[in-house]
Amino acid sequence: MSAVQVQFLINLIGPQIVKQDTIMRSAIPVYERVMVTLRFLATGDSYSSLQYLFRIPVCTIGRIVKEVTVAIYEMLKESYLKFPNTKNEWLCIANSFHSRWNFPHCVGAVDGKHVSIQNPHNSGSHYFNYKGTYSIILLAVADASYKLIYFDVGCNGRISDGGVFQNSSLHQGLEDGSIELPEPTPLPGRTDPVPYCFFGDDAFAMKPYMLKPYPYQNQPAPNRIFNYRLSRARRIIENVFGIMANKFRVLRKPIALAPETVSTTVQAICALHNYLLSDKTLKGNYIHQDLIDTENTETHTLIPGSWRDEIPNNSYFPLQKGK
């Protein structure tokens, strides 16, 4: 973040987090409150480490981080986390996927990410996931420009991505019709109407509004081409998670906070992610070309982004052969 961006953030959330001086002591300035929070999100340093850098007690840092992350999310969500409410907004997303990723009628790529946490006291295996760690799940939907248009965070790690989606407000809205996707229209060069839908992986159930690849290997050529194009578009959401973990490195290690506090931390990260992407002058510094997956235009082979190499053993999103 540039100094201008930091100052904008301070001016935006300052009234929400400012404290008054007392007779006994001076309040910690807004600038320091924001900087200690951003340092925590960017590095994942423990509160014990941050206290020596900012000369603020651990207990006070804990209160500051929780307060500032809540303020960041609340003040940024209206402008930078707006959910599409009209059919025209959904059509803009679909047109963007068609032009950038050559796959029509896609209104978002959906996937889940395990946010590692330390096992809360007396929680047993409630947060234990199939990877052998403890986590809460971030379910997110991204558009063709790596921006989040929806997310749900806080479900315990034992639940699958499909289960989290089933319990989300997005699924409820799609089922009861309160979320109105565009009416089915024919694909280019065709006459039969085809619905607009989200792209997911095998963890999600097939629905009129959810599309996923053909299962198993040794598929006929048309199916392999379909899987290739769908997976190329769906990798958008994988790259979103990779970008966030690369820039906000608190996501790269188990977070030693209560699950509720981790949820507010992730909410702030999602808001900051969209905020930084929305600034065209900063976007090149936030996402550089080598960071994200690209494609060789001659051989049509995937060139993995550098974020994949930084994840130990590619434990978050291993590339699957044939995709």
LINZI-V299535 format. One record per residue. N is the residue number from 1. RES is the residue in three letters. SS is DSSP state (helix for helix, strand for strand, loop for the rest). BURIAL is + if it has 24 or more other ideal C-beta (glycine too) atoms within 12 Angstrom, else -. Layout:
n	res	ss	burial
N	RES	SS	BURIAL
N	RES	SS	BURIAL
This chain:
n	res	ss	burial
1	MET	loop	+
2	SER	loop	-
3	ALA	helix	-
4	VAL	helix	-
5	GLN	helix	+
6	VAL	helix	+
7	GLN	helix	-
8	PHE	helix	+
9	LEU	helix	+
10	ILE	helix	+
11	ASN	helix	-
12	LEU	helix	+
13	ILE	helix	+
14	GLY	helix	-
15	PRO	helix	-
16	GLN	helix	-
17	ILE	helix	+
18	VAL	loop	-
19	LYS	loop	-
20	GLN	loop	-
21	ASP	loop	-
22	THR	loop	-
23	ILE	loop	-
24	MET	loop	-
25	ARG	loop	-
26	SER	loop	-
27	ALA	loop	-
28	ILE	loop	+
29	PRO	loop	-
30	VAL	helix	+
31	TYR	helix	+
32	GLU	helix	+
33	ARG	helix	+
34	VAL	helix	+
35	MET	helix	+
36	VAL	helix	+
37	THR	helix	+
38	LEU	helix	+
39	ARG	helix	+
40	PHE	helix	+
41	LEU	helix	+
42	ALA	helix	+
43	THR	helix	-
44	GLY	loop	+
45	ASP	loop	+
46	SER	loop	-
47	TYR	helix	+
48	SER	helix	-
49	SER	helix	-
50	LEU	helix	+
51	GLN	helix	-
52	TYR	helix	-
53	LEU	helix	-
54	PHE	helix	+
55	ARG	loop	-
56	ILE	loop	+
57	PRO	loop	-
58	VAL	helix	-
59	CYS	helix	-
60	THR	helix	-
61	ILE	helix	+
62	GLY	helix	+
63	ARG	helix	-
64	ILE	helix	+
65	VAL	helix	+
66	LYS	helix	+
67	GLU	helix	+
68	VAL	helix	+
69	THR	helix	+
70	VAL	helix	+
71	ALA	helix	+
72	ILE	helix	+
73	TYR	helix	+
74	GLU	helix	-
75	MET	helix	+
76	LEU	helix	+
77	LYS	helix	+
78	GLU	helix	-
79	SER	helix	-
80	TYR	helix	+
81	LEU	loop	+
82	LYS	loop	-
83	PHE	loop	+
84	PRO	loop	+
85	ASN	loop	-
86	THR	loop	-
87	LYS	helix	-
88	ASN	helix	-
89	GLU	helix	-
90	TRP	helix	+
91	LEU	helix	-
92	CYS	helix	-
93	ILE	helix	+
94	ALA	helix	+
95	ASN	helix	+
96	SER	helix	+
97	PHE	helix	+
98	HIS	helix	-
99	SER	helix	-
100	ARG	helix	-
101	TRP	helix	+
102	ASN	loop	-
103	PHE	loop	+
104	PRO	loop	+
105	HIS	loop	+
106	CYS	strand	+
107	VAL	strand	+
108	GLY	strand	+
109	ALA	strand	+
110	VAL	strand	+
111	ASP	strand	+
112	GLY	strand	+
113	LYS	strand	+
114	HIS	strand	+
115	VAL	strand	+
116	SER	strand	+
117	ILE	strand	+
118	GLN	loop	-
119	ASN	loop	+
120	PRO	loop	+
121	HIS	loop	-
122	ASN	loop	-
123	SER	loop	-
124	GLY	loop	-
125	SER	loop	-
126	HIS	loop	-
127	TYR	loop	+
128	PHE	strand	-
129	ASN	loop	+
130	TYR	loop	-
131	LYS	loop	-
132	GLY	loop	-
133	THR	loop	+
134	TYR	strand	+
135	SER	strand	+
136	ILE	strand	+
137	ILE	strand	+
138	LEU	strand	+
139	LEU	strand	+
140	ALA	strand	+
141	VAL	strand	+
142	ALA	strand	+
143	ASP	loop	+
144	ALA	loop	+
145	SER	loop	+
146	TYR	loop	+
147	LYS	loop	+
148	LEU	strand	+
149	ILE	strand	+
150	TYR	strand	+
151	PHE	strand	+
152	ASP	strand	+
153	VAL	strand	+
154	GLY	strand	+
155	CYS	strand	+
156	ASN	strand	+
157	GLY	loop	+
158	ARG	loop	-
159	ILE	loop	+
160	SER	loop	+
161	ASP	helix	+
162	GLY	helix	+
163	GLY	helix	-
164	VAL	helix	+
165	PHE	helix	+
166	GLN	helix	+
167	ASN	loop	-
168	SER	loop	+
169	SER	helix	-
170	LEU	helix	+
171	HIS	helix	+
172	GLN	helix	-
173	GLY	helix	-
174	LEU	helix	+
175	GLU	helix	-
176	ASP	helix	-
177	GLY	loop	-
178	SER	loop	-
179	ILE	loop	+
180	GLU	loop	-
181	LEU	loop	+
182	PRO	loop	+
183	GLU	loop	-
184	PRO	loop	-
185	THR	strand	-
186	PRO	strand	-
187	LEU	loop	-
188	PRO	loop	-
189	GLY	loop	-
190	ARG	loop	-
191	THR	loop	-
192	ASP	loop	-
193	PRO	strand	-
194	VAL	strand	+
195	PRO	loop	+
196	TYR	loop	+
197	CYS	strand	+
198	PHE	strand	+
199	PHE	strand	+
200	GLY	loop	+
201	ASP	loop	+
202	ASP	loop	+
203	ALA	loop	+
204	PHE	loop	+
205	ALA	loop	-
206	MET	loop	-
207	LYS	strand	-
208	PRO	loop	-
209	TYR	loop	+
210	MET	strand	+
211	LEU	strand	+
212	LYS	loop	+
213	PRO	loop	+
214	TYR	loop	+
215	PRO	loop	-
216	TYR	loop	-
217	GLN	loop	-
218	ASN	loop	-
219	GLN	loop	-
220	PRO	loop	-
221	ALA	helix	-
222	PRO	helix	-
223	ASN	helix	-
224	ARG	helix	-
225	ILE	helix	-
226	PHE	helix	-
227	ASN	helix	+
228	TYR	helix	+
229	ARG	helix	+
230	LEU	helix	+
231	SER	helix	+
232	ARG	helix	+
233	ALA	helix	+
234	ARG	helix	+
235	ARG	helix	+
236	ILE	helix	+
237	ILE	helix	+
238	GLU	helix	+
239	ASN	helix	+
240	VAL	helix	+
241	PHE	helix	+
242	GLY	helix	+
243	ILE	helix	+
244	MET	helix	+
245	ALA	helix	+
246	ASN	helix	+
247	LYS	helix	+
248	PHE	loop	+
249	ARG	helix	-
250	VAL	helix	+
251	LEU	helix	+
252	ARG	helix	+
253	LYS	loop	+
254	PRO	loop	+
255	ILE	strand	+
256	ALA	loop	+
257	LEU	loop	+
258	ALA	loop	-
259	PRO	helix	+
260	GLU	helix	-
261	THR	helix	+
262	VAL	helix	+
263	SER	helix	+
264	THR	helix	+
265	THR	helix	+
266	VAL	helix	+
267	GLN	helix	+
268	ALA	helix	+
269	ILE	helix	+
270	CYS	helix	+
271	ALA	helix	+
272	LEU	helix	+
273	HIS	helix	+
274	ASN	helix	+
275	TYR	helix	+
276	LEU	helix	+
277	LEU	helix	+
278	SER	helix	+
279	ASP	loop	-
280	LYS	helix	-
281	THR	helix	-
282	LEU	helix	-
283	LYS	helix	+
284	GLY	helix	-
285	ASN	helix	-
286	TYR	helix	+
287	ILE	loop	+
288	HIS	loop	-
289	GLN	loop	-
290	ASP	loop	-
291	LEU	loop	+
292	ILE	loop	+
293	ASP	loop	+
294	THR	strand	-
295	GLU	strand	-
296	ASN	loop	-
297	THR	loop	-
298	GLU	loop	-
299	THR	loop	-
300	HIS	loop	-
301	THR	loop	-
302	LEU	strand	+
303	ILE	strand	-
304	PRO	loop	+
305	GLY	loop	+
306	SER	helix	-
307	TRP	helix	+
308	ARG	helix	+
309	ASP	helix	-
310	GLU	helix	-
311	ILE	loop	+
312	PRO	helix	-
313	ASN	helix	-
314	ASN	helix	-
315	SER	loop	-
316	TYR	loop	+
317	PHE	loop	+
318	PRO	loop	-
319	LEU	loop	-
320	GLN	loop	-
321	LYS	loop	-
322	GLY	loop	-
323	LYS	loop	+
